[in-house]
């Protein structure tokens, strides 16, 4: 049975990549344009050259790159690092580093692991990476 499912792996990988990219893109739009929600409590967007602003730029650009499947591996590597920094720098403390549900960092940790997987697995089907690689 597993061999019959293997033929769908590139398509499932693409589906997960596109959905994760879209959800990550929304984190960036929420930071700058308060869409679809406000991340600042209605105080306006974050400053571009703040820590949240740099994160927002990475989320928008990286999310778009993942959706398109373009420069997937380098984008995923940077995003995995961003989310690792978010987890260890903003959520985890020495007493709860292994308790992401307690420190509210489970989303950052999960994104970090998912992006690390994309770094190793690649883009899957329906990716611009594949189109440009074939043209070389």
N, C-alpha and C positions, 0 to 999 in steps of 0.2 A: 504494500500500500504506500509506503514512504516514497518509493521510486515514482509512483504515479502522481504524488503530490509535488515532487521536486520540480516538475515542469512549470508549476505556478509560482515558484519562489521569486523570480525576477519581478513578477507583477505584484505580488504581495509586498515585496520590498519597496517597489515604487509607490504603492498605495500608502504605506506607512510613512515613507519619506515625504510625500506630498501633504498628507494630513499633519504630520509633525511640523513641517515647514510653515504651513498655514497657521497653525496654532501659535507657533513661535513668532511669526510676523505680527499677529494680533497683540502680543505682549509689547512689541515696539510701538505700534500705532496707539496703544492705550497710554504709553508713557508720553508721547509727543502731542497727540491730537485728541486724547481722551476718547478714543473710539476703539472698541465698542463700549468701554467703561472708563471711568476716571481712575487713574492710579495715584492721583495726588489729592483726592478728596475735593475735586472741583476747583482747585487752585490754579489751574492752567497746566500746560505741559512742563516737563522737566527741562532744565538748562542743558544745552547741547554738550558743553564741556564739563559736565558733572559725571560722577560715577554712574548714575542712572542714565544719563544722556548717552554715554559711550555704550552702555549696555543696550539702550534702545536702538542705536545705530546698528550694532551687531545683530540685534534681533530682526530688524527690518531687512537689512541687506542679506544676512544669513538665511532668514526665512525665505526670501525671494529666490536665492540661489538654490536652496533645497527644493522648493516647489518646481523650479525649472530643471533641476538635476544638472546644474552647470557649476563646475568647480566644486563638486559635491564633497570630495575627500578633504581638500583644504578648508572649506567652509565648515564641515562637520568637526574637524580637528579644533578650529578656533572656537566654535560654539561649545564643544565639550569642555574646553578650558574655561570659557566664560561661566558655564554652569558649575564647574568644580569650584571656581573662585566664589561664585554666589553661595554655594553650599557651605564651604569651609570658612568663608569670610563673613557671611551675613547670618547664617543659620546655626551652624554647629559651634558648640563650645566644648571645652575639654570634658565636661561632665556628660554631654549628650551627643557626642560626635557619631555614635553608632545607633542613635535613636531619631531618625529623620521625621518620624511622625510626631515626636515630642517637640522638636525644634522647628517644625513647620517647613522643613527643607526637602520633603519628599519629592516635590515637583522638580526642584533644581537637581537633585540627585538622579532622578529618573531621566531627565533631559540629558544630563551629562553622560550617563551610560548609553542612552539611545544614540546620541551623536557620536560617541566613541564607536559604537557598532557600525554606523554609517561610514565612518572613516575606514574601517577595515572591510566592510561588505561592498562599498560602492553605492551607486545610484539605483541599480535595478533597471527595469524597463522604462520606456518613455522619458528618457533623460537626454538633455542636450550633450552631456558628456559622451554618450554613445554615438551620437550623430557626428560630432567633431572628431572623435577617435577613429571612426570608420573612414573619414575623409582624408586622414593622414597617410 
